[in-house]
């Protein structure tokens, strides 16, 4: 069994152009032959054998939102596309996923959570496993 | 819900269109709705309608043709595709997902407004 502990820290992502408007996380494993193209990005790939990917697509733009909590707009006019805090724990057995556990906070909830990091660590550790001490022997 | 499809499995949703031939096993976590199948195990002929899945894991042994906006391709062999999170950029939520493909009954997704509600 292979244990992967992934912490994706979450910080507001600066806005750029028109891009994905959702946070998407996924994994793909292929054994055999896989040929694919991405019509949107005009890219492609051909795999013969084994391939495994774990990816996150993060928003780079969003509709004009109300400001997150009481944050003032930045001087440059930039605004956050998304705030997110994600802790995920992926366990793989052989070539397949044995289990996946994820704790996630997004938007205002993530901002409030981050601001209270120093105030209530017990609650944070209870919910976000990656804030707990990692036992010896586990990968991180 | 879990579907087992030996033979031909057709996926007709816009974001996940395709066709597989062989054996397809799909574990789907979707919001409960009037037109969504109840949690459980389904065989060939199951229709998964309703809202897009919030999380999904699909294993295919055989041939697969994908015709999605972001991916057009073919696969021959074994594949495991997992959609682990799909969250709108403006959403404010706290969620916990437990996905156990081998034991679907243990899989669950909890969505709350604040961390305290999910603990």
Interface residues (C-beta under 8 A of the other chain):
Chain A: X21 X22 X23 X24 X25 X26 X27 X28 X29 X30 X31 X32 X33 X34 X35 X36 X37 X38 X39 X40 X59 X61 X62 X63 X65 X81 X82 X84 X86 X88 X95 X96 X97 X98 X99 X100 X101 X102 X103 X104 X105 X106 X107 X108 X109 X110 X112 X113 X123 X124 X126 X127
Chain B: X57 X59 X66 X69 X70 X71 X72 X73 X74 X75 X76 X77 X78 X79 X80 X81 X82 X83 X84 X85 X86 X87 X88 X89 X90 X91 X92 X93 X94 X95 X96 X97 X98 X99 X100 X101 X102 X113 X114 X115 X116 X118 X119
